[in-house]
Amino acid sequence: MKDVGDPAGRPYDGRNMNTHQLLAGLSFVDTFFPGGGFAHSFGLETAVAEGRVTNASDLSAYLVALMRDGVGRLDAVALAAAHRAAADGALDALIEADLELDAFKLAREVREGSRLMGRRYLERGAECFPQTPVARLDETVRRGAAPGHAAPALGAVLAACGWTRRDAVAAGLYQSAVGWVSAALRLVPMGQREGQRVLGALLPVIDDAARDAEDASLGAMRAWTPLHDIRAMRHERQAIRLFRS
């Protein structure tokens, strides 16, 4: 994976992703990647325990709202900004996106889970792309000068892979959606077919969020999911827990 450019040596222009670039990026967003997301529900377990989500219909409505008013306006913008900074070789802007997102992560478990996943992206990304901003961000995080959240780390990695900014944002949001649905399959009486329907309902929301975040500045970062944030904070005090967050 040392060379993710065009096999003929042509510079990547953001319009004609080749197969190697596609596969390089997929290796990071696929569920096979050891990012640790399987151990996290990011607050969803509490919503199930409190009776807010009891079936596939509840889950769909809950996740659409969380995507539309939460990560689709917050993590998506941070990922896009990190992608732009990495593509420009601007390490300071990349760190700024990471720090800005850290300030928005209110629940301790969610914050720690995002950092854990981000550091896994950076560790592997630095191995694959040692001469890029990904490796420099990894070094910065290892020194403790940046938190290393999942969204900006993935944005930097997918920029190195040659993915367009919009595709990178969409992939990051889709990965979040898959993580929630995967967690729900272990928490809610529903099957994989229902899980696919829930994912299908999220696709247009992801598409809209990726389009809006693509050229947004960090100042556009915002989120309004107070009940979910409270549930995420309550999670660490639950008597019985299946997930780390």
C-alpha positions in Angstrom: 0.0 0.0 0.0 3.0 2.3 -0.3 1.8 3.7 -3.7 -1.9 4.7 -3.9 -1.5 6.9 -6.9 -2.5 6.2 -10.4 -0.6 3.1 -11.7 0.5 5.1 -14.7 2.0 7.8 -12.5 -0.6 10.4 -13.2 -1.5 12.6 -10.3 -4.9 12.0 -8.6 -7.3 14.8 -9.6 -10.3 13.9 -7.3 -12.5 12.7 -10.1 -11.3 9.3 -11.3 -10.5 7.2 -8.3 -8.8 4.0 -9.4 -9.4 0.6 -8.1 -6.3 0.5 -5.9 -7.3 3.8 -4.2 -10.8 2.5 -3.6 -9.5 -0.7 -2.1 -6.9 1.1 0.0 -9.7 3.2 1.6 -12.0 0.3 2.0 -9.4 -1.5 4.1 -9.8 1.3 6.7 -13.6 1.6 6.7 -14.4 -2.1 6.4 -15.7 -3.8 9.6 -12.6 -6.1 9.4 -10.4 -3.2 10.3 -9.3 -3.6 14.0 -10.5 -0.2 15.1 -12.3 -1.4 18.3 -15.7 -0.1 17.2 -17.3 -3.5 17.8 -17.0 -2.9 21.6 -18.8 0.4 21.5 -22.5 1.5 21.1 -21.7 5.2 21.7 -24.8 5.6 24.0 -27.2 3.4 22.1 -27.1 0.7 24.9 -28.5 3.2 27.4 -31.3 4.2 25.0 -32.3 0.5 24.7 -32.0 0.0 28.5 -34.3 3.0 29.1 -36.9 1.8 26.7 -36.3 4.5 24.1 -35.4 2.0 21.4 -37.3 -1.3 21.5 -37.5 -2.4 17.9 -36.3 -1.7 14.4 -38.8 1.1 13.9 -37.6 2.9 17.0 -34.0 2.3 16.0 -34.5 3.8 12.6 -36.2 7.0 13.9 -33.5 7.3 16.6 -30.6 6.9 14.3 -32.0 9.2 11.6 -32.3 12.0 14.2 -28.9 11.2 15.6 -27.3 11.3 12.2 -29.2 14.4 11.1 -28.7 16.5 14.3 -25.5 14.9 15.7 -22.6 13.2 13.9 -23.8 14.4 10.5 -23.2 18.0 11.6 -20.3 17.4 13.9 -18.0 14.5 13.0 -18.8 14.9 9.3 -17.5 18.5 9.4 -14.4 17.5 11.3 -13.7 14.7 8.9 -14.1 17.0 5.9 -11.8 19.6 7.4 -9.2 17.0 8.2 -9.3 15.6 4.7 -8.9 19.1 3.3 -6.0 19.9 5.6 -4.3 16.6 4.9 -4.6 17.0 1.2 -3.0 20.5 1.5 -0.3 19.2 3.8 -1.4 21.6 6.6 -0.7 19.8 9.8 -1.7 22.7 12.0 -5.2 22.7 10.4 -5.4 19.0 10.8 -4.6 19.2 14.5 -7.1 22.1 14.9 -9.9 19.9 13.5 -9.0 17.2 16.0 -9.0 19.6 19.0 -12.2 21.2 17.9 -14.0 17.9 17.8 -12.6 16.9 21.2 -14.3 20.0 22.7 -17.7 18.7 21.4 -17.4 15.2 22.8 -19.2 15.6 26.1 -19.6 12.1 27.4 -16.3 10.6 28.7 -16.9 7.1 27.3 -17.8 8.4 23.8 -14.7 10.7 23.9 -12.4 7.9 24.9 -14.0 5.5 22.3 -13.5 8.0 19.5 -9.9 8.5 20.5 -9.2 4.8 20.7 -10.6 4.3 17.2 -8.8 7.3 15.8 -5.4 6.1 17.1 -5.9 2.8 15.4 -6.5 4.6 12.1 -3.4 6.7 12.6 -1.2 3.7 13.6 -2.1 1.8 10.5 -2.2 4.9 8.4 1.4 5.9 9.4 2.6 2.5 8.4 0.9 2.8 5.0 1.7 6.5 4.3 4.9 7.4 6.2 5.6 10.6 4.3 2.2 12.2 4.7 0.3 14.3 7.2 -1.2 11.1 8.5 2.2 10.0 9.9 2.9 13.5 11.3 -0.5 13.5 13.1 0.2 10.1 14.5 3.5 11.4 15.9 1.7 14.4 17.3 -1.0 12.2 19.0 1.7 9.9 20.4 3.4 13.0 22.0 0.0 13.9 23.7 -0.3 17.1 21.7 -3.6 16.1 20.0 -6.3 13.7 21.0 -6.5 11.7 17.8 -10.3 11.3 17.3 -11.7 8.9 14.8 -13.3 11.4 12.3 -10.3 13.6 11.6 -7.9 10.6 11.7 -10.1 8.8 9.1 -10.4 12.0 7.0 -6.6 12.3 6.9 -6.2 8.6 6.0 -8.7 8.6 3.2 -7.1 11.8 1.8 -3.9 9.8 1.6 -5.7 7.0 -0.1 -6.9 9.4 -2.8 -10.6 9.5 -1.9 -12.6 12.6 -2.6 -13.7 14.6 0.4 -17.4 13.9 -0.1 -16.8 10.2 -0.5 -14.6 10.2 2.6 -17.3 11.9 4.7 -20.0 9.6 3.4 -17.8 6.5 4.2 -17.1 7.8 7.7 -20.8 8.4 8.4 -21.8 5.0 6.9 -19.3 3.3 9.1 -20.9 5.0 12.1 -24.3 3.9 10.9 -23.1 0.3 10.5 -21.6 0.4 14.0 -24.9 1.5 15.6 -26.9 -1.1 13.7 -24.4 -3.8 14.5 -24.8 -2.9 18.2 -28.5 -2.9 17.9 -28.6 -6.4 16.5 -27.1 -7.5 19.9 -29.4 -5.3 22.0 -32.8 -5.3 20.3 -35.0 -8.2 19.1 -34.4 -7.7 15.4 -32.8 -9.5 12.5 -30.2 -8.7 9.9 -32.9 -8.0 7.3 -34.4 -5.4 9.5 -30.9 -4.0 10.1 -30.5 -3.5 6.4 -33.8 -1.6 6.2 -32.6 0.7 9.0 -29.3 1.3 7.1 -31.3 2.0 3.9 -33.3 4.7 5.7 -30.0 6.3 6.8 -28.5 6.5 3.3 -30.3 9.7 2.1 -29.4 11.4 5.4 -25.8 10.4 5.0 -25.8 11.7 1.4 -27.2 15.1 2.5 -24.7 15.4 5.4 -21.7 14.5 3.2 -22.8 17.2 0.7 -23.3 19.8 3.4 -20.0 19.0 5.2 -17.8 18.8 2.1 -16.9 22.5 1.9 -17.9 23.5 5.4 -15.5 25.3 7.8 -14.8 24.2 11.3 -17.1 27.0 12.5 -20.0 25.1 11.0 -19.5 22.3 13.5 -22.6 21.9 15.8 -24.8 19.2 17.3 -28.1 19.1 19.1 -28.7 15.7 20.7 -28.9 16.5 24.4 -31.0 13.4 25.4 -28.5 11.1 23.6 -25.6 12.9 25.2 -27.2 12.4 28.6 -27.8 8.7 27.9 -24.2 8.3 26.8 -23.1 9.9 30.2 -25.3 7.5 32.1 -23.9 4.5 30.4 -20.9 4.1 32.7 -23.2 3.8 35.7 -25.4 1.0 34.3 -25.3 -2.1 36.4 -25.2 -4.4 33.4 -23.3 -3.4 30.2 -22.5 -5.2 27.1 -20.5 -2.3 25.5 -17.7 -0.1 26.6 -19.7 3.1 25.7 
